[in-house]
Amino acid sequence: MDRKMEALHQQLQKMRREKELQEDALYAIRQKQVRLESVGSELFHMEREKSNLVAQAHEVWQGNHGRSVAHAVEI
């Protein structure tokens, strides 16, 4: 009976350790997911800003009838 109890006790301890390891791994995955979502959001905003800048540059170019505005800035 004692051997059986000891075997069960050891098995329970092993399962608890495995559970803790899996919970730690799950926590790490969730942390990475949060960082990934943050980076994705930042990337989206940067791409939108880039698109807006390209549109503004195009409008400036069109507004000057296709001539560069760099010359006017230097003078």
C-alpha positions, 0 to 999 in steps of 0.5 A: 500500500505504501509503495502504491501511495508513494508512486501516486505521490511521485506521479502527482508531483511530476504532473504538477511540474509539467503543468507549471512548465506548460503554463509558463510556456503559455504565458510566454506565448501570450506575451509574444502575441501581445508584442506582435499585435503592438508591432502590427498596429505600429506598422499599420500606422507607419504604412498609413503615414507613408501613404499620406506622405506619398499622396502629399508629395504627389499633390505638391508635384501636381501643384507645380505642374510637374516641376520640382519644388526643390529649386524654389526652396534653395532660393 
